[in-house]
Amino acid sequence: MRDFVIMTDSCCDLSDRTARELGLEVLPLVFHLKGTDYANYLDGREISFPDFYAQVRSGENVTTAAVNVGQFEAAMRPILESGRDVLSISFSSALSTTYQSSVIAAEGLRSEFPDAKILTVDSLCASLGQGLLVWLCAKEKQAGRSIDEVCAYAEETKGRVCHWFTVDDLNHLKRGGRVSAAAALFGTMLSVKPVLHVDDEGRLIPMSKVRGRKSSLLALVDAMEKTAVDPAGQTVFISHGDCEEDARFVGDEIRRRLGVPEVRINYIGPVVGSHAGPGTVALFFLGNKR
């Protein structure tokens, strides 16, 4: 059985250490801030995550760019030349063209490497939801599963990766075209906080609005309580837009209420963070449905 590499992109929001431990190949998306292009590396080497969020809080505008076909080809080719296969798991196609770039790159390289397997998966996930799916797939690989088995596992599992999050201000998502102007009205009401999720098609959907920050954080735990499968048997991921204390509050609550044994917390990286904004807290777990 040929060895293979799991490839993903920086919207997975895994820590750099975790990505290295899992042997992942992670391609950075790019964001443009104050006249400079930055690669969104998981270790924040070009701009630290706190510095990025400080700029956004000060009102700086950020634009983002997907991973392009050339980047995928450049990353895939050395792996294929080494005799290994590639399983690429990308940021939701409903939010980015990154997945489509991976498909085009794979198609172009198959004629060059006819004996290789180059498989692509549209995660339909975002941030540490994507990270959770990739992490689970890497665990399957470590357990000795073949590339075809891990690809099938990814397709079977992605629809059960639940994404629940709350933002301080929906206008960040509105500016990036991620939610409608009507939905953004949720975010303009005094002390009313929106609760959103990612649906089966990988789109961001406002679900409810609650009064006050603490209530919005508890609403994430309520959503998990309703749909999580065996919470006491899974590792749960939480990402945050420079508000670690709030993320830890959610983590403590799901440990207390649901008996979750392990919670992993990390920053929402600049590409996703430029759309979600500072103060976002996102909870990811496996459920019976999204």
C-alpha positions as CSV (number, residue, x, y, z in Angstrom):
1,M,0.0,0.0,0.0
2,R,1.4,3.4,-1.1
3,D,2.0,6.0,1.5
4,F,0.0,9.2,1.2
5,V,0.0,12.8,2.5
6,I,-3.1,14.6,3.8
7,M,-3.1,18.1,2.4
8,T,-5.3,21.0,3.7
9,D,-5.3,24.8,3.8
10,S,-4.8,27.3,6.6
11,C,-8.5,27.8,7.1
12,C,-8.4,24.6,9.2
13,D,-7.1,26.8,12.0
14,L,-5.2,23.9,13.6
15,S,-2.2,24.9,15.7
16,D,1.1,24.7,13.8
17,R,2.3,22.1,16.3
18,T,-0.7,19.8,15.7
19,A,-0.3,20.1,11.9
20,R,3.4,19.1,12.2
21,E,2.6,16.2,14.6
22,L,0.1,14.9,12.1
23,G,2.4,15.2,9.1
24,L,0.0,17.5,7.3
25,E,0.8,19.6,4.3
26,V,-0.9,23.0,4.9
27,L,-1.2,25.6,2.1
28,P,-1.7,29.1,3.3
29,L,-4.5,31.4,2.0
30,V,-3.5,35.1,1.7
31,F,-4.9,38.2,3.2
32,H,-4.3,41.9,2.3
33,L,-4.0,44.4,5.1
34,K,-2.7,48.0,5.0
35,G,-1.2,47.6,1.5
36,T,0.6,44.3,2.3
37,D,-0.1,40.7,1.4
38,Y,0.4,38.2,4.2
39,A,0.3,34.4,4.0
40,N,-2.0,33.0,6.7
41,Y,0.5,30.5,8.1
42,L,-0.7,28.5,11.1
43,D,2.2,29.8,13.2
44,G,1.4,33.4,12.4
45,R,5.0,34.0,11.2
46,E,4.1,37.0,9.0
47,I,1.8,38.7,11.5
48,S,0.9,37.5,14.9
49,F,-2.8,36.7,15.6
50,P,-3.1,39.3,18.4
51,D,-1.6,42.0,16.1
52,F,-4.0,41.0,13.3
53,Y,-7.0,41.4,15.5
54,A,-5.8,44.7,16.9
55,Q,-5.6,46.0,13.4
56,V,-9.2,44.8,12.6
57,R,-10.5,46.3,15.9
58,S,-8.9,49.7,14.9
59,G,-11.0,49.6,11.7
60,E,-8.5,48.4,9.1
61,N,-10.1,46.6,6.1
62,V,-8.9,43.1,5.2
63,T,-9.4,41.3,1.9
64,T,-8.6,37.6,1.4
65,A,-7.6,35.3,-1.5
66,A,-8.0,31.6,-2.0
67,V,-5.3,29.1,-2.6
68,N,-4.8,29.0,-6.4
69,V,-4.2,26.2,-8.8
70,G,-0.5,26.9,-9.1
71,Q,0.0,26.7,-5.3
72,F,-1.7,23.3,-5.2
73,E,0.4,22.0,-8.1
74,A,3.6,23.2,-6.5
75,A,2.7,21.5,-3.2
76,M,1.4,18.3,-4.8
77,R,4.2,17.7,-7.3
78,P,7.1,16.9,-4.9
79,I,4.9,14.5,-2.9
80,L,3.9,12.7,-6.1
81,E,7.5,12.7,-7.3
82,S,8.5,11.0,-4.0
83,G,6.1,8.1,-4.8
84,R,3.4,9.1,-2.4
85,D,-0.3,9.9,-3.0
86,V,-2.3,13.0,-2.0
87,L,-5.6,13.4,-0.2
88,S,-6.6,17.1,-0.2
89,I,-9.3,18.3,2.2
90,S,-10.2,21.9,1.5
91,F,-12.1,24.8,3.1
92,S,-15.9,24.8,2.3
93,S,-16.6,25.5,-1.4
94,A,-19.6,27.6,-0.3
95,L,-17.1,30.1,1.3
96,S,-14.0,29.9,-1.0
97,T,-12.7,28.8,-4.4
98,T,-9.9,26.9,-2.7
99,Y,-11.5,23.5,-3.2
100,Q,-12.1,24.2,-6.9
101,S,-8.4,25.0,-7.3
102,S,-7.5,21.7,-5.7
103,V,-9.7,19.8,-8.2
104,I,-8.2,21.6,-11.2
105,A,-4.7,21.0,-9.9
106,A,-5.4,17.3,-9.3
107,E,-6.9,16.9,-12.8
108,G,-3.8,18.5,-14.4
109,L,-1.3,16.3,-12.4
110,R,-3.1,12.9,-13.0
111,S,-1.8,12.7,-16.6
112,E,1.7,13.5,-15.4
113,F,1.5,10.9,-12.6
114,P,-0.8,8.2,-14.0
115,D,0.0,5.7,-11.2
116,A,-0.7,8.1,-8.4
117,K,-3.9,8.7,-6.5
118,I,-4.8,12.4,-6.1
119,L,-8.1,12.6,-4.2
120,T,-9.9,15.8,-3.3
121,V,-12.6,16.4,-0.6
122,D,-14.8,19.5,-0.2
123,S,-14.9,19.6,3.6
124,L,-18.0,21.8,3.6
125,C,-16.4,23.0,6.9
126,A,-14.7,26.1,8.2
127,S,-12.1,27.0,10.8
128,L,-11.6,24.3,13.4
129,G,-14.6,22.4,12.0
130,Q,-12.3,21.8,9.0
131,G,-9.5,21.2,11.5
132,L,-11.5,18.6,13.4
133,L,-12.3,16.7,10.1
134,V,-8.7,16.8,9.1
135,W,-7.6,15.7,12.6
136,L,-10.0,12.8,12.5
137,C,-8.8,11.8,9.1
138,A,-5.2,11.9,10.2
139,K,-6.0,9.7,13.1
140,E,-7.6,7.2,10.6
141,K,-4.3,7.3,8.6
142,Q,-2.3,6.7,11.7
143,A,-4.5,3.6,12.4
144,G,-3.3,2.2,9.1
145,R,-6.2,3.1,6.8
146,S,-5.6,3.4,3.0
147,I,-6.0,6.7,1.1
148,D,-9.3,5.4,-0.3
149,E,-10.6,4.4,3.2
150,V,-9.6,7.8,4.7
151,C,-11.2,9.6,1.7
152,A,-14.4,7.6,2.2
153,Y,-14.3,8.4,5.9
154,A,-14.0,12.1,5.2
155,E,-17.0,12.1,2.9
156,E,-19.0,10.1,5.4
157,T,-18.0,12.2,8.4
158,K,-18.0,15.8,7.1
159,G,-21.8,16.1,7.3
160,R,-21.7,15.3,11.0
161,V,-19.1,18.0,11.9
162,C,-21.3,20.5,13.7
163,H,-20.3,24.2,13.7
164,W,-22.0,26.6,16.2
165,F,-20.6,30.1,16.7
166,T,-21.4,33.5,17.9
167,V,-20.0,36.8,16.7
168,D,-19.8,40.2,18.3
169,D,-20.8,42.0,15.1
170,L,-22.4,40.4,12.0
171,N,-21.3,43.4,9.8
172,H,-17.9,41.7,9.3
173,L,-19.7,38.7,7.7
174,K,-21.9,41.1,5.7
175,R,-19.0,43.0,4.3
176,G,-17.4,39.8,3.0
177,G,-20.7,38.7,1.5
178,R,-20.9,35.7,3.9
179,V,-24.4,36.7,5.2
180,S,-27.1,38.9,3.8
181,A,-27.7,42.5,4.8
182,A,-31.0,41.4,6.4
183,A,-29.2,38.8,8.5
184,A,-26.7,41.5,9.6
185,L,-29.5,43.4,11.2
186,F,-29.2,40.8,14.0
187,G,-25.8,42.3,14.8
188,T,-26.9,45.9,15.1
189,M,-29.5,45.5,17.9
190,L,-28.3,46.7,21.2
191,S,-26.8,43.9,23.3
192,V,-28.4,41.2,21.0
193,K,-25.9,38.6,20.0
194,P,-26.4,36.3,17.0
195,V,-25.9,32.5,17.1
196,L,-25.0,30.9,13.7
197,H,-24.1,27.6,12.3
198,V,-22.7,26.1,9.1
199,D,-25.4,24.1,7.2
200,D,-25.2,20.9,5.2
201,E,-24.0,22.9,2.1
202,G,-21.2,24.6,4.0
203,R,-22.9,28.0,4.2
204,L,-23.2,30.3,7.2
205,I,-26.7,30.5,8.5
206,P,-28.0,32.8,11.4
207,M,-30.1,30.6,13.7
208,S,-31.2,32.8,16.6
209,K,-30.4,35.9,18.6
210,V,-30.0,36.1,22.3
211,R,-29.5,39.0,24.7
212,G,-26.0,39.4,26.1
213,R,-22.7,37.8,25.5
214,K,-22.9,35.1,28.2
215,S,-26.2,33.9,26.9
216,S,-24.8,33.6,23.4
217,L,-21.9,31.5,24.7
218,L,-24.3,29.2,26.6
219,A,-26.4,28.9,23.5
220,L,-23.5,27.1,21.8
221,V,-23.4,24.6,24.6
222,D,-27.2,24.1,24.4
223,A,-26.9,23.4,20.7
224,M,-24.2,20.8,21.4
225,E,-26.3,19.2,24.1
226,K,-29.1,18.7,21.5
227,T,-27.2,17.1,18.7
228,A,-23.8,15.7,19.9
229,V,-23.2,12.0,19.6
230,D,-21.4,10.5,22.6
231,P,-19.9,13.8,23.8
232,A,-18.0,12.0,26.6
233,G,-16.2,10.0,24.0
234,Q,-15.0,12.8,21.7
235,T,-12.4,15.5,21.4
236,V,-14.1,18.9,20.9
237,F,-12.5,21.9,19.2
238,I,-13.1,25.6,20.0
239,S,-11.7,28.5,18.0
240,H,-11.8,32.2,18.9
241,G,-11.3,35.6,17.5
242,D,-8.8,36.9,20.1
243,C,-11.1,36.2,23.1
244,E,-9.6,33.1,24.7
245,E,-11.3,33.7,28.0
246,D,-14.7,33.3,26.4
247,A,-13.5,30.2,24.6
248,R,-12.3,28.7,27.9
249,F,-15.7,29.5,29.4
250,V,-17.4,27.5,26.7
251,G,-14.9,24.7,27.2
252,D,-15.5,24.5,30.9
253,E,-19.2,24.4,30.4
254,I,-19.1,21.5,27.9
255,R,-16.8,19.6,30.3
256,R,-19.2,20.2,33.2
257,R,-22.5,19.6,31.4
258,L,-21.5,17.0,28.9
259,G,-18.5,15.2,30.3
260,V,-16.3,16.0,27.3
261,P,-12.8,14.7,28.2
262,E,-10.7,16.8,25.9
263,V,-11.2,20.4,24.6
264,R,-8.7,21.9,22.2
265,I,-8.7,25.7,21.8
266,N,-7.0,27.8,19.2
267,Y,-7.2,31.1,17.4
268,I,-9.4,31.7,14.4
269,G,-6.7,32.6,11.8
270,P,-6.7,35.9,9.9
271,V,-8.5,34.6,6.8
272,V,-11.6,33.3,8.6
273,G,-11.1,36.0,11.3
274,S,-11.3,38.8,8.7
275,H,-14.9,37.7,7.9
276,A,-16.0,36.7,11.4
277,G,-14.4,39.5,13.3
278,P,-12.9,39.9,16.7
279,G,-14.9,38.3,19.5
280,T,-16.1,35.3,17.6
281,V,-16.3,32.0,19.5
282,A,-16.9,28.8,17.5
283,L,-17.7,25.3,18.9
284,F,-17.1,22.2,16.8
285,F,-18.1,18.6,17.6
286,L,-19.5,15.4,16.0
287,G,-23.3,15.2,16.0
288,N,-26.0,13.2,14.4
289,K,-26.6,16.0,12.0
290,R,-25.3,19.6,11.5
